[in-house]
Amino acid sequence: MATRIFHISDVHFGVEDRAALSSVERAVAAEAPDAVICTGDITQRAKHSEYAAAAEWFGGLGVPVLLEPGNHDMPYYSPVERFTDPYRRFRRLRRAVAGAFESDDVALVSLKTTVRAQSRFPWSDGVVTDAALDETLKQLAALRDDPRHIVVTGHHPLLGPKGSAVNPTIGGNKAFAALAAAGADAIMSGHVHIAFHEMREVDEARALLIGAGTLSTRLRHGAPPSYRVITAERGDPITSELRELTPPS
């Protein structure tokens, strides 16, 4: 039987869309996916109250949960903590709600696309450091002969929109080419609040880019709240179903 993953992103607890979250809860209860993965921006301002709300919601889903940090998940109002231990609150959430995920069809590998500070402003767009890329490449090397689909998960899309000469993610082109060449079949992300599913190529290296929308009230470009259902089975292409939800009035 194929592996099914609910891919959500950009919940932004603090400005979350409660109706959209309820729709996801009902779908999880009815369909029992193998896992739910959230590719970052779990909170709006990384407040303790927002992380508490996230812990309650994710903890109640009853299936394995996997989490990536987003740029909104580092403290906004505690600069000392942001610069000394920016992922402390995120790690506490992950320890509380994340579950083990095993699949005969897909292996998930994390890529960190966030940094505590940047030389540009604002600090919202992605940065893939050499250290972060090297860590992910080491994990991919260990999976070199693995027959499963290899899927990389991170917050920021590694490439800009098709047809655009600008890539908002620093180091994104290099990372995409390296990951695809190292065996990544797909790269899942969020951040832009717009869903996408497209095959892309850089330096003759090809991989599928899959993006979930948002489950918050922070809608962009007329796109409604949404999430994706990823289906992966050995020997067959990875597919994804976009589920759009009614936006808040």
C-alpha positions in Angstrom: 0.0 0.0 0.0 1.3 3.5 -0.9 2.4 5.9 1.8 0.2 9.0 2.2 1.5 12.2 3.9 -0.5 15.3 4.7 1.7 18.2 3.9 0.8 21.4 5.6 2.7 24.6 6.1 2.5 28.2 7.5 -0.1 27.6 10.1 1.1 30.8 11.9 -0.5 30.0 15.3 -1.5 33.4 16.5 -3.2 34.2 13.3 -4.3 30.7 12.4 -7.4 29.9 10.4 -9.4 27.7 12.9 -11.9 26.5 10.3 -9.0 25.3 8.0 -7.4 23.6 10.9 -10.7 21.9 11.8 -11.0 20.7 8.2 -7.5 19.1 8.4 -8.3 17.5 11.8 -11.4 15.9 10.3 -9.5 14.6 7.3 -6.7 13.2 9.5 -9.3 11.4 11.7 -11.2 10.0 8.7 -8.2 9.1 6.5 -5.4 8.2 9.0 -2.4 9.4 6.9 0.9 7.8 7.6 2.2 11.2 8.8 1.5 14.9 8.9 4.5 17.1 8.0 4.5 20.9 8.6 7.2 22.7 6.6 7.6 25.7 8.9 6.1 29.0 10.1 4.3 27.1 12.8 3.9 30.3 14.8 3.4 33.9 13.9 5.9 35.5 16.4 7.3 32.4 18.2 5.5 33.4 21.4 5.2 30.8 24.2 1.4 31.0 23.9 1.6 30.3 20.1 3.9 27.3 20.7 1.5 26.1 23.4 -1.4 26.3 20.9 0.7 24.4 18.3 1.5 21.7 20.8 -2.1 21.2 21.7 -3.2 21.0 18.0 -0.4 18.8 16.7 -0.5 16.6 19.8 -4.2 15.8 19.2 -3.8 14.6 15.6 -3.0 11.0 16.6 -0.6 10.3 13.8 3.2 10.8 13.5 4.0 14.5 13.1 7.2 15.9 11.5 8.1 19.5 11.8 10.5 21.9 10.1 11.4 25.4 11.5 10.4 28.5 9.5 11.6 32.1 9.7 8.6 32.9 12.0 9.6 30.2 14.5 12.5 32.1 16.0 11.9 34.6 18.8 10.9 38.1 17.6 10.7 39.7 21.0 13.7 38.1 22.7 16.8 39.2 20.7 19.1 37.5 23.2 17.4 34.2 22.8 17.2 34.7 19.0 21.0 35.1 18.7 22.1 32.6 21.4 19.6 29.7 20.9 17.0 30.6 18.2 15.5 27.1 17.9 15.0 26.4 21.7 11.2 26.9 21.5 10.9 24.9 18.3 12.9 22.0 19.7 10.7 21.9 22.7 7.6 21.6 20.5 9.2 18.9 18.3 10.2 16.9 21.4 6.6 17.2 22.6 4.7 16.2 19.5 6.9 14.7 16.8 6.5 11.0 16.3 8.6 8.3 14.6 8.0 7.9 10.9 8.9 4.8 9.0 7.9 3.9 5.4 8.7 1.3 2.8 8.1 3.9 0.1 9.6 7.2 1.1 12.6 8.5 3.2 12.4 12.1 4.5 15.6 14.1 4.9 15.6 17.6 6.5 17.2 20.7 5.1 17.6 23.8 7.2 16.8 27.0 5.2 16.6 29.5 8.1 19.2 31.5 9.8 19.1 33.7 12.9 20.2 36.9 11.0 21.1 37.9 7.5 23.0 40.7 5.7 19.8 41.8 4.0 16.5 43.0 5.3 13.9 41.8 6.0 15.1 38.4 7.3 12.2 36.4 6.0 13.6 34.8 2.9 15.7 31.6 2.9 19.4 31.0 3.2 21.0 27.6 2.7 24.4 27.7 4.3 27.2 25.4 3.2 27.0 23.7 6.6 23.3 23.1 6.3 23.7 21.7 2.8 26.6 19.5 3.7 24.6 18.0 6.6 21.7 17.1 4.3 24.1 15.8 1.6 25.6 13.4 4.2 22.2 12.0 4.9 21.5 11.6 1.2 24.8 9.8 0.7 23.7 7.3 3.3 20.6 6.7 1.3 22.4 6.4 -2.1 21.3 2.8 -2.8 17.9 3.1 -1.0 15.1 2.0 -3.4 12.6 4.4 -1.7 11.6 7.8 -2.9 14.0 10.3 -1.2 12.2 13.5 -0.2 13.9 16.6 1.2 11.9 18.8 3.5 12.5 22.4 4.4 10.7 25.7 4.8 11.8 27.9 1.9 11.4 27.0 -1.8 14.9 26.5 -3.2 14.0 28.1 -6.5 12.1 31.1 -7.5 8.9 31.0 -9.6 9.2 29.6 -13.1 10.3 32.3 -15.5 11.8 34.5 -12.8 15.4 35.5 -12.9 15.4 36.2 -9.2 15.7 33.5 -6.5 14.8 34.8 -3.0 16.6 31.9 -1.3 20.3 32.6 -1.0 22.2 29.5 -2.0 19.0 27.9 -3.3 20.1 27.2 -6.9 23.3 25.5 -5.6 21.4 23.5 -3.0 18.7 22.4 -5.5 21.3 21.2 -8.0 23.4 19.4 -5.3 20.4 17.7 -3.7 18.9 16.5 -7.0 22.3 15.2 -8.2 22.6 13.4 -4.8 19.4 11.5 -5.3 16.6 13.7 -4.0 13.4 12.9 -5.9 11.4 15.7 -4.4 11.8 18.8 -2.2 8.9 19.9 -0.1 8.5 23.4 1.3 6.1 26.2 2.2 6.8 29.9 3.0 5.2 31.6 0.0 1.6 30.7 1.0 1.0 29.5 -2.6 0.8 25.8 -3.5 2.8 24.4 -6.3 3.8 21.0 -7.8 6.3 21.2 -10.6 9.4 19.4 -12.0 12.4 21.8 -12.1 15.9 21.5 -13.4 19.2 23.2 -12.6 22.5 22.2 -14.2 20.9 19.1 -15.7 19.8 17.9 -12.2 16.0 17.4 -12.0 13.7 17.1 -9.0 10.1 17.7 -8.1 9.3 20.8 -6.1 6.1 20.5 -3.9 4.8 23.5 -2.0 1.9 23.6 0.5 -0.1 26.8 1.0 -1.1 28.3 4.3 -3.6 27.4 7.0 -3.5 30.9 8.4 -5.5 34.1 7.7 -2.4 35.5 6.0 -3.5 34.8 2.4 -1.6 36.0 -0.6 -2.5 36.6 -4.3 -6.0 35.4 -3.8 -5.0 31.8 -3.0 -7.2 30.2 -0.3 -6.0 28.2 2.7 -4.8 24.8 1.5 -2.8 21.7 2.1 -1.5 18.7 0.1 -1.9 15.0 0.2 1.4 13.4 -1.0 1.2 9.8 -2.2 4.4 7.8 -2.7 4.8 4.2 -3.7 7.9 2.5 -4.8 8.2 2.2 -8.5 5.5 4.9 -9.2 5.9 8.7 -9.5 5.2 10.8 -6.4 1.8 12.5 -6.7 0.1 15.2 -4.7 -3.5 16.3 -4.4 -4.1 20.0 -3.6 -7.0 20.5 -1.1 -8.2 24.1 -1.1 -10.3 25.2 1.8 -12.8 28.0 2.3 -11.0 31.2 3.4 -12.2 33.1 6.5 -14.8 35.8 5.8 
